Amino acid sequence: MGRLFLKLYSVFALVVIIYFLGISNLNSILQGTLDRYLGDLTQGTYALLERRLQTMPEEQWPKLIHTLNQGDGYTIRLLSLESLTFSPSMMERLNRGEMVFTNVDDAIHCYKRVPGSQWVLEFPFEQTIADDSRRLSSSTFSLIEMNLREQPQSTWPTAMADLSQRFNFPVVLLEKSQVELPPTEIDRLENGEIVVQIREGNNNEFIYRPIAGSPFVIKLGPFTEPLTLSYLQSILMVFLAALVALAVLFWVFPLWRDLKRLTVSTNAFGRGDFSMRATLSKHSVLLGLAETFNGMANRIQRLISSHKELTNAVSHELRTPLARLRFGMEMLQSSSDEADKKRYIASMNADIDELDQLVVELLTYARFDRDKPELKFQRQDVKPWLTGIIQQIKTGENNLSINVEMTGTNVKHARFEPRLMARAVGNLLQNAQRYAQGNVSVIFTQDEKNYQIMVDDDGPGIPKSERTHIFEAFKRLDASRDRDTGGYGLGLAIVQRICQWHEGAVMVEDSPLGGARFIIYWPKSDGVQPVKT
């Protein structure tokens, strides 16, 4: 099961990976569409701004930008070209006068070079993480500063220590000389701005703001996030993998269980237990395979059983005529009387004829014991068809009377395979002919569901104890085991097989004539599908 689980889980994992790769490619396509959309939105703004800048000296540009930033919108910045750290392809696009978009702290920023200058305009479309931190911390800084200014400056370190106990993150008062920031950030700090620092490696965030008119700087952070937030993406991925694994397990386990049952059944069957069958739930995905195996097992078991019966019967049936032949040859060699020799030769010829007839019967049974042939059902006028069969049976000198009766209303036609059904009825008539005293009756009838053919005789009948066995191959009643009655116990087995192919059956009961009544019946459906046996 482990190998099957790993294989299927690997397939699912591959599908998930391909899905995420497809999502990333989709994001790239969407990003290009978004860039074009944002470029269309800002094209007019940049055109007006560039036009305004080109009408004044460069030294006045910062003042214009400061004036534009007086509103509540996002801050436009004027950056030198040398300060940018873009890729060569992005720099090439800037130099061609195109707009360039990039993410700064998870916020989309747009950049465009002012024509004929070394300056680049930066326009943010979203608030960066640093901007968000500045806005969130501004009120905190102001409240801390208010509390400190209520006390002498000399007590600020002590007061800060008391204030810090009210926060769940570090709050520290530093001198400006103790602040470790890049020079550009130090300049911003000197200008009274809030500076956000995110240290590489541990992603710790620190926020600084100077206290105006003092040598002190307030430092907030680092801010410790809960593990669930820090590793949320990893946790979600592990959870997704676990869900996929659980789904695969729930799918694989019934499949593995059913495969195990099939393996046990096939191994037992291969070791010679031909009664073994695979039993699976009707909801199993392997039910079709199990039914195919069971059908194959049924056919193999039947063929093996038939082979054993055939072997036993052949060995039994051949012994008697062979023994008579051997005895006749010995008597022929030792006899000097011509009349005795002729009698012995005639007896030996009869034994040879019996052997020849036995071979014919065995070959016929072997042909009927195979899988069903392709049956071609035809609509037949029953009475002429039965009359023809009776004429073929009534050969030789006998005073046997065979009558045909059609009972019921509108009884005239039936659907069946004429050649095979004629063989079945013929075998029953031959069987009746052997034992009847003088009368045989063939009756055809039908009801709402079935056709029926009944063959009656006035012979000795069949004991009830023998009726369940006479349809077995090579099964004969004791009274028939002589040369006069003949037969090898195959005729009724062939009748049963033909009835099964017609999705019907054959049975025996007492006849009104005093002997045995054989009844064969099969369904009336025009679309009859013969039974697979």
C-alpha positions as CSV (number, residue, x, y, z in Angstrom):
1,M,0.0,0.0,0.0
2,G,2.9,2.3,0.8
3,R,4.2,2.3,-2.7
4,L,0.8,2.8,-4.2
5,F,0.2,5.7,-1.8
6,L,3.5,7.3,-2.7
7,K,2.9,7.0,-6.4
8,L,-0.5,8.6,-6.3
9,Y,0.5,11.2,-3.8
10,S,3.5,12.1,-6.0
11,V,1.0,12.6,-8.9
12,F,-1.1,14.9,-6.8
13,A,1.9,16.8,-5.6
14,L,3.1,17.2,-9.2
15,V,-0.4,18.6,-10.1
16,V,-0.2,21.0,-7.2
17,I,3.2,22.2,-8.3
18,I,2.1,22.6,-11.9
19,Y,-0.9,24.6,-10.6
20,F,1.2,27.0,-8.6
21,L,3.6,27.4,-11.5
22,G,0.7,28.2,-13.7
23,I,-0.5,30.7,-11.1
24,S,2.9,32.4,-11.1
25,N,2.9,32.6,-14.9
26,L,-0.6,33.9,-14.8
27,N,0.5,36.6,-12.3
28,S,3.3,37.6,-14.7
29,I,0.7,38.0,-17.5
30,L,-1.6,39.9,-15.2
31,Q,1.3,42.1,-14.0
32,G,2.0,43.2,-17.6
33,T,-1.7,44.0,-18.1
34,L,-1.7,46.0,-14.7
35,D,1.4,47.9,-15.7
36,R,-0.2,49.0,-19.0
37,Y,-3.4,50.0,-17.2
38,L,-1.5,52.1,-14.6
39,G,0.6,53.6,-17.3
40,D,-2.6,54.8,-19.0
41,L,-3.9,56.3,-15.8
42,T,-0.7,58.3,-15.1
43,Q,0.2,59.3,-18.6
44,G,-1.7,62.6,-18.5
45,T,-0.3,63.4,-15.0
46,Y,3.3,62.8,-16.1
47,A,2.8,64.9,-19.2
48,L,1.5,67.9,-17.3
49,L,4.2,67.5,-14.6
50,E,7.0,67.2,-17.2
51,R,5.7,70.2,-19.0
52,R,5.6,72.3,-15.8
53,L,9.1,71.2,-14.8
54,Q,10.6,72.1,-18.2
55,T,9.3,75.7,-17.8
56,M,11.4,76.3,-14.7
57,P,15.0,75.9,-13.6
58,E,16.0,72.5,-12.1
59,E,16.8,74.1,-8.7
60,Q,13.1,75.0,-8.4
61,W,11.9,71.5,-9.1
62,P,12.0,70.3,-5.4
63,K,9.9,73.3,-4.4
64,L,7.2,72.4,-7.1
65,I,7.2,68.8,-5.9
66,H,6.8,69.9,-2.3
67,T,3.9,72.1,-3.3
68,L,2.2,69.1,-5.0
69,N,2.7,66.9,-1.9
70,Q,0.7,69.3,0.3
71,G,-2.5,67.4,-0.4
72,D,-3.7,64.1,1.1
73,G,-2.5,62.0,-1.8
74,Y,0.6,59.8,-2.0
75,T,4.0,61.6,-1.9
76,I,5.6,62.2,-5.3
77,R,9.4,62.2,-5.1
78,L,12.1,63.5,-7.4
79,L,15.1,61.1,-7.4
80,S,18.5,61.3,-9.1
81,L,19.1,58.7,-11.8
82,E,22.3,57.6,-10.0
83,S,20.4,56.7,-6.8
84,L,18.3,54.1,-8.5
85,T,19.3,50.4,-8.2
86,F,17.2,49.0,-11.1
87,S,18.2,46.2,-13.4
88,P,20.0,47.1,-16.7
89,S,16.8,46.4,-18.7
90,M,14.7,48.7,-16.5
91,M,17.4,51.4,-16.7
92,E,17.4,51.1,-20.5
93,R,13.6,51.5,-20.5
94,L,13.9,54.6,-18.3
95,N,16.5,56.1,-20.6
96,R,14.1,55.6,-23.5
97,G,11.5,57.6,-21.7
98,E,9.2,54.7,-20.9
99,M,7.4,54.1,-17.6
100,V,8.9,51.5,-15.2
101,F,6.9,49.7,-12.5
102,T,8.3,47.9,-9.5
103,N,7.3,46.8,-6.0
104,V,8.7,48.8,-3.0
105,D,7.7,47.2,0.3
106,D,4.8,45.4,-1.4
107,A,3.6,48.6,-3.0
108,I,3.5,49.4,-6.7
109,H,5.7,52.4,-7.6
110,C,5.9,54.0,-11.1
111,Y,9.1,55.7,-12.3
112,K,9.6,58.0,-15.3
113,R,12.7,60.0,-16.3
114,V,12.2,63.7,-16.9
115,P,13.3,64.3,-20.5
116,G,16.7,66.0,-20.9
117,S,17.7,65.7,-17.3
118,Q,19.2,63.2,-14.8
119,W,16.1,63.2,-12.6
120,V,13.4,60.6,-12.2
121,L,9.9,61.1,-10.9
122,E,8.5,58.4,-8.5
123,F,4.8,58.1,-8.1
124,P,3.4,55.5,-5.6
125,F,0.1,53.7,-6.3
126,E,-0.1,52.1,-2.9
127,Q,1.1,52.6,0.6
128,T,4.3,50.8,1.4
129,I,4.9,48.8,4.6
130,A,7.2,51.6,5.8
131,D,4.5,54.2,5.2
132,D,2.0,52.1,7.0
133,S,4.3,51.8,9.9
134,R,5.0,55.5,10.0
135,R,1.3,56.3,10.0
136,L,0.5,53.7,12.7
137,S,3.4,54.8,14.9
138,S,2.9,58.6,14.6
139,S,0.3,58.9,17.3
140,T,2.4,56.6,19.6
141,F,5.4,58.8,19.2
142,S,3.4,61.9,19.9
143,L,1.9,60.5,23.1
144,I,5.3,59.3,24.4
145,E,6.8,62.7,23.6
146,M,3.9,64.5,25.5
147,N,4.6,62.4,28.6
148,L,8.3,63.1,28.5
149,R,7.9,66.8,28.0
150,E,5.9,67.0,31.2
151,Q,9.1,66.2,33.1
152,P,12.6,67.6,33.1
153,Q,14.8,66.4,30.3
154,S,17.2,64.9,32.8
155,T,14.5,62.4,34.0
156,W,13.5,61.2,30.5
157,P,15.5,58.0,30.6
158,T,13.9,57.0,33.9
159,A,10.4,58.1,32.7
160,M,10.9,56.1,29.4
161,A,11.8,53.0,31.5
162,D,8.5,53.4,33.3
163,L,6.5,54.0,30.1
164,S,8.1,51.0,28.3
165,Q,6.5,48.7,30.9
166,R,3.1,49.6,29.4
167,F,4.0,48.3,25.9
168,N,4.3,44.7,24.7
169,F,7.3,45.6,22.6
170,P,10.6,47.4,23.4
171,V,10.4,51.3,23.7
172,V,13.9,52.8,24.1
173,L,15.2,56.4,24.4
174,L,18.5,56.8,22.6
175,E,20.8,59.6,22.0
176,K,21.3,60.5,18.3
177,S,24.9,59.3,18.4
178,Q,23.6,55.8,19.4
179,V,21.4,55.4,16.4
180,E,22.8,53.0,13.8
181,L,21.2,53.9,10.5
182,P,22.5,54.5,6.9
183,P,23.5,58.1,6.2
184,T,20.5,58.8,4.0
185,E,18.2,57.7,6.9
186,I,20.2,59.7,9.4
187,D,19.5,62.8,7.2
188,R,15.8,62.1,7.2
189,L,15.9,61.6,11.0
190,E,17.6,65.0,11.3
191,N,14.8,66.5,9.3
192,G,12.3,65.2,12.0
193,E,10.9,62.4,9.9
194,I,10.0,59.0,11.1
195,V,12.4,56.4,9.9
196,V,11.6,52.7,9.5
197,Q,14.4,50.1,9.5
198,I,13.9,46.5,8.5
199,R,17.1,44.5,9.2
200,E,18.0,41.8,6.7
201,G,18.3,38.2,8.0
202,N,15.8,38.3,10.8
203,N,13.3,40.8,9.3
204,N,13.2,42.7,12.6
205,E,11.4,46.0,12.2
206,F,12.5,49.2,14.1
207,I,10.9,52.6,14.0
208,Y,12.7,55.9,15.0
209,R,11.6,59.4,15.5
210,P,13.6,62.3,17.0
211,I,12.3,64.5,19.8
212,A,12.4,68.0,18.5
213,G,14.8,70.4,20.3
214,S,16.6,67.5,22.2
215,P,19.4,65.1,21.5
216,F,17.1,62.1,22.0
217,V,15.5,59.7,19.6
218,I,12.6,57.4,20.5
219,K,13.1,53.8,19.2
220,L,10.2,51.3,18.9
221,G,10.8,47.6,18.2
222,P,11.6,45.0,17.3
223,F,8.0,43.7,17.0
224,T,7.6,40.0,17.6
225,E,5.0,38.4,15.5
226,P,3.2,35.2,16.6
227,L,4.6,32.1,15.1
228,T,1.3,31.5,13.4
229,L,1.7,34.8,11.5
230,S,5.4,34.4,10.8
231,Y,5.0,30.9,9.4
232,L,1.5,31.2,8.1
233,Q,2.3,30.4,4.5
234,S,4.4,27.4,5.5
235,I,1.7,26.2,7.9
236,L,-0.9,26.6,5.1
237,M,1.3,24.6,2.7
238,V,1.8,21.8,5.2
239,F,-1.9,21.8,6.0
240,L,-2.7,21.6,2.3
241,A,-0.2,18.8,1.8
242,A,-1.8,17.0,4.8
243,L,-5.3,17.4,3.3
244,V,-4.1,16.1,-0.1
245,A,-2.4,13.2,1.6
246,L,-5.5,12.4,3.6
247,A,-7.7,12.6,0.5
248,V,-5.2,10.3,-1.3
249,L,-5.2,7.9,1.7
250,F,-9.0,7.7,1.7
251,W,-9.0,7.0,-2.0
252,V,-6.1,4.5,-1.9
253,F,-7.1,2.5,1.1
254,P,-10.3,1.0,-0.4
255,L,-8.4,0.4,-3.7
256,W,-5.5,-1.3,-1.9
257,R,-7.9,-3.4,0.2
258,D,-9.8,-4.6,-2.9
259,L,-6.5,-5.2,-4.7
260,K,-5.4,-7.3,-1.7
261,R,-8.6,-9.3,-1.8
262,L,-8.1,-9.9,-5.5
263,T,-4.5,-10.9,-4.9
264,V,-5.5,-13.4,-2.2
265,S,-8.3,-14.9,-4.5
266,T,-6.0,-15.2,-7.5
267,N,-3.2,-16.7,-5.5
268,A,-5.6,-19.3,-4.0
269,F,-7.0,-20.0,-7.4
270,G,-3.5,-20.4,-8.8
271,R,-2.7,-22.9,-6.0
272,G,-5.6,-25.1,-7.1
273,D,-8.5,-23.9,-5.0
274,F,-10.9,-23.6,-8.0
275,S,-13.8,-22.7,-5.7
276,M,-12.2,-19.4,-4.7
277,R,-14.0,-16.3,-5.9
278,A,-13.4,-12.5,-5.4
279,T,-16.0,-10.8,-3.2
280,L,-16.0,-7.0,-3.5
281,S,-18.5,-4.2,-2.6
282,K,-20.8,-3.2,-5.4
283,H,-19.4,0.3,-5.0
284,S,-15.8,-0.8,-5.6
285,V,-14.0,0.6,-8.6
286,L,-12.5,-2.9,-9.1
287,L,-15.9,-4.6,-9.2
288,G,-15.7,-5.0,-13.0
289,L,-12.3,-6.7,-12.7
290,A,-13.6,-8.9,-9.9
291,E,-16.6,-10.0,-11.9
292,T,-14.3,-10.7,-14.9
293,F,-12.1,-12.8,-12.7
294,N,-15.1,-14.7,-11.2
295,G,-16.4,-15.4,-14.7
296,M,-13.0,-16.7,-15.8
297,A,-12.8,-18.8,-12.6
298,N,-16.3,-20.3,-13.3
299,R,-15.3,-21.2,-16.8
300,I,-12.0,-22.7,-15.8
301,Q,-13.6,-24.7,-12.9
302,R,-16.3,-25.9,-15.3
303,L,-13.7,-26.9,-17.9
304,I,-11.6,-28.7,-15.3
305,S,-14.6,-30.5,-13.9
306,S,-15.8,-31.4,-17.3
307,H,-12.3,-32.7,-18.2
308,K,-12.3,-34.9,-15.1
309,E,-15.7,-36.2,-15.9
310,L,-14.7,-36.8,-19.5
311,T,-11.6,-38.6,-18.4
312,N,-13.4,-40.8,-15.9
313,A,-16.2,-41.5,-18.3
314,V,-14.0,-42.3,-21.3
315,S,-11.9,-44.7,-19.2
316,H,-15.1,-46.4,-18.0
317,E,-16.9,-46.5,-21.3
318,L,-14.0,-47.8,-23.2
319,R,-13.2,-50.7,-20.9
320,T,-16.3,-52.7,-21.7
321,P,-16.2,-52.7,-25.5
322,L,-12.4,-53.1,-25.5
323,A,-12.7,-56.1,-23.1
324,R,-15.3,-57.7,-25.4
325,L,-13.1,-57.1,-28.4
326,R,-10.1,-58.7,-26.6
327,F,-12.4,-61.7,-25.6
328,G,-13.7,-62.0,-29.1
329,M,-10.2,-62.0,-30.6
330,E,-9.1,-64.8,-28.3
331,M,-12.2,-66.8,-29.0
332,L,-11.7,-66.2,-32.7
333,Q,-8.2,-67.5,-32.6
334,S,-9.1,-70.6,-30.6
335,S,-12.3,-71.5,-32.5
336,S,-12.3,-73.8,-35.6
337,D,-16.0,-73.7,-36.2
338,E,-16.9,-71.4,-39.1
339,A,-20.3,-70.5,-37.6
340,D,-18.7,-69.5,-34.3
341,K,-16.0,-67.4,-36.1
342,K,-18.7,-65.5,-38.0
343,R,-20.6,-64.9,-34.8
344,Y,-17.4,-63.7,-33.0
345,I,-16.6,-61.4,-36.0
346,A,-20.1,-59.9,-36.0
347,S,-19.8,-59.3,-32.2
348,M,-16.5,-57.6,-32.7
349,N,-17.9,-55.4,-35.5
350,A,-20.7,-54.4,-33.1
351,D,-18.1,-53.5,-30.5
352,I,-16.2,-51.4,-33.0
353,D,-19.5,-49.6,-34.0
354,E,-20.1,-49.0,-30.3
355,L,-16.6,-47.4,-29.9
356,D,-17.2,-45.3,-33.0
357,Q,-20.6,-44.1,-31.7
358,L,-18.9,-43.3,-28.3
359,V,-16.3,-41.2,-30.0
360,V,-19.0,-39.3,-31.9
361,E,-20.9,-38.7,-28.7
362,L,-17.8,-37.5,-26.8
363,L,-16.9,-35.1,-29.6
364,T,-20.5,-33.8,-29.6
365,Y,-20.5,-33.3,-25.9
366,A,-17.1,-31.6,-26.0
367,R,-18.5,-29.2,-28.6
368,F,-21.5,-28.3,-26.4
369,D,-19.5,-28.1,-23.2
370,R,-17.5,-25.1,-24.6
371,D,-18.7,-21.5,-24.2
372,K,-21.9,-20.6,-25.8
373,P,-21.9,-20.0,-29.6
374,E,-23.5,-17.0,-31.3
375,L,-27.2,-17.8,-31.3
376,K,-29.4,-16.6,-34.2
377,F,-33.0,-16.6,-32.9
378,Q,-35.7,-17.1,-35.5
379,R,-39.5,-17.0,-35.5
380,Q,-40.7,-20.5,-36.3
381,D,-44.0,-22.1,-37.1
382,V,-43.8,-24.7,-34.3
383,K,-46.0,-27.6,-35.5
384,P,-44.3,-28.2,-38.9
385,W,-40.9,-27.8,-37.2
386,L,-41.8,-30.5,-34.5
387,T,-43.2,-32.7,-37.3
388,G,-39.9,-32.6,-39.1
389,I,-38.0,-33.6,-36.0
390,I,-40.3,-36.5,-35.3
391,Q,-39.9,-37.8,-38.9
392,Q,-36.1,-37.8,-38.4
393,I,-36.5,-39.7,-35.2
394,K,-39.0,-42.3,-36.4
395,T,-36.5,-44.5,-38.4
396,G,-36.2,-48.2,-38.3
397,E,-38.9,-50.7,-37.5
398,N,-40.9,-49.8,-34.5
399,N,-44.6,-49.4,-33.7
400,L,-44.0,-46.3,-31.6
401,S,-46.8,-43.7,-31.8
402,I,-45.6,-40.0,-31.5
403,N,-48.3,-37.4,-31.3
404,V,-47.9,-33.6,-31.5
405,E,-50.3,-31.4,-29.5
406,M,-50.6,-27.6,-29.5
407,T,-52.4,-26.3,-26.4
408,G,-53.6,-22.9,-25.5
409,T,-55.0,-20.1,-27.6
410,N,-53.1,-18.6,-30.5
411,V,-50.3,-21.1,-30.0
412,K,-48.5,-21.2,-33.3
413,H,-45.2,-19.4,-33.4
414,A,-42.1,-19.2,-31.1
415,R,-38.7,-17.6,-31.2
416,F,-35.6,-19.8,-30.7
417,E,-32.4,-21.1,-32.3
418,P,-33.9,-23.8,-34.6
419,R,-30.9,-26.0,-35.1
420,L,-29.9,-26.2,-31.4
421,M,-33.5,-26.5,-30.1
422,A,-34.1,-29.3,-32.7
423,R,-31.1,-31.1,-31.2
424,A,-32.5,-30.7,-27.7
425,V,-36.0,-32.0,-28.6
426,G,-34.4,-34.8,-30.7
427,N,-32.4,-36.0,-27.8
428,L,-35.5,-36.1,-25.6
429,L,-37.4,-38.0,-28.2
430,Q,-34.6,-40.5,-28.6
431,N,-34.5,-40.9,-24.9
432,A,-38.3,-41.5,-24.8
433,Q,-38.1,-43.9,-27.8
434,R,-35.7,-46.1,-25.8
435,Y,-38.0,-46.6,-22.8
436,A,-41.6,-46.0,-24.1
437,Q,-43.9,-49.0,-24.4
438,G,-45.8,-47.6,-27.4
439,N,-46.8,-44.0,-26.9
440,V,-44.9,-40.7,-26.9
441,S,-46.5,-37.3,-26.9
442,V,-45.0,-33.9,-27.7
443,I,-46.9,-30.9,-26.4
444,F,-46.1,-27.3,-27.1
445,T,-47.7,-24.5,-25.0
446,Q,-46.9,-21.1,-23.8
447,D,-48.0,-18.7,-21.0
448,E,-47.4,-14.9,-20.5
449,K,-43.7,-15.4,-20.0
450,N,-42.4,-18.7,-21.4
451,Y,-42.6,-21.2,-24.2
452,Q,-42.7,-24.8,-23.2
453,I,-42.1,-28.2,-25.0
454,M,-43.1,-31.3,-23.0
455,V,-42.1,-34.8,-24.1
456,D,-44.2,-37.6,-22.4
457,D,-43.7,-41.4,-22.7
458,D,-45.4,-44.4,-21.2
459,G,-42.2,-46.1,-20.1
460,P,-41.0,-47.1,-16.6
461,G,-40.5,-43.4,-15.6
462,I,-37.6,-42.0,-13.5
463,P,-37.4,-42.3,-9.7
464,K,-37.5,-39.1,-7.9
465,S,-34.1,-39.8,-6.2
466,E,-32.5,-39.9,-9.7
467,R,-34.1,-36.8,-11.2
468,T,-31.6,-34.3,-9.8
469,H,-28.6,-36.2,-11.3
470,I,-29.8,-37.4,-14.8
471,F,-28.7,-34.1,-16.4
472,E,-25.1,-34.6,-15.4
473,A,-22.7,-35.8,-18.0
474,F,-22.2,-39.6,-18.3
475,K,-25.0,-40.1,-15.7
476,R,-27.2,-43.1,-16.6
477,L,-29.9,-45.1,-14.9
478,D,-28.9,-48.7,-14.2
479,A,-31.6,-50.0,-16.5
480,S,-29.9,-48.3,-19.5
481,R,-26.5,-49.8,-19.0
482,D,-26.6,-52.4,-21.7
483,R,-26.1,-52.6,-25.4
484,D,-29.8,-52.9,-26.2
485,T,-30.9,-49.5,-24.8
486,G,-27.5,-47.8,-25.6
487,G,-26.7,-44.3,-24.7
488,Y,-23.7,-42.8,-22.8
489,G,-25.4,-40.4,-20.5
490,L,-24.6,-37.3,-22.7
491,G,-27.9,-36.6,-24.4
492,L,-29.6,-35.0,-21.4
493,A,-26.5,-33.0,-20.5
494,I,-26.5,-31.5,-24.0
495,V,-30.3,-30.7,-23.6
496,Q,-29.6,-28.8,-20.4
497,R,-26.8,-26.8,-22.0
498,I,-28.9,-25.8,-24.9
499,C,-31.7,-24.7,-22.6
500,Q,-29.2,-22.6,-20.6
501,W,-28.1,-20.9,-23.8
502,H,-31.7,-20.0,-24.4
503,E,-31.9,-18.6,-20.9
504,G,-34.2,-21.4,-19.9
505,A,-34.1,-24.8,-18.2
506,V,-35.1,-28.4,-18.4
507,M,-36.8,-30.5,-15.7
508,V,-38.4,-33.9,-15.4
509,E,-41.6,-35.0,-13.6
510,D,-44.2,-37.8,-13.8
511,S,-46.1,-38.1,-17.1
512,P,-49.9,-38.5,-17.5
513,L,-49.0,-41.4,-19.8
514,G,-47.4,-43.2,-16.8
515,G,-43.8,-42.7,-17.7
516,A,-41.5,-39.6,-17.6
517,R,-42.3,-36.1,-18.7
518,F,-39.4,-33.8,-19.8
519,I,-40.2,-30.1,-19.9
520,I,-38.0,-27.5,-21.6
521,Y,-38.9,-23.9,-21.3
522,W,-37.4,-20.5,-22.3
523,P,-38.5,-16.9,-22.1
524,K,-40.7,-15.3,-24.8
525,S,-38.9,-12.0,-24.9
526,D,-38.1,-11.1,-28.5
527,G,-34.8,-9.5,-27.4
528,V,-33.8,-12.6,-25.4
529,Q,-30.1,-12.7,-24.4
530,P,-28.9,-16.3,-23.7
531,V,-27.3,-17.0,-20.4
532,K,-23.5,-17.0,-20.2
533,T,-22.6,-20.2,-18.4
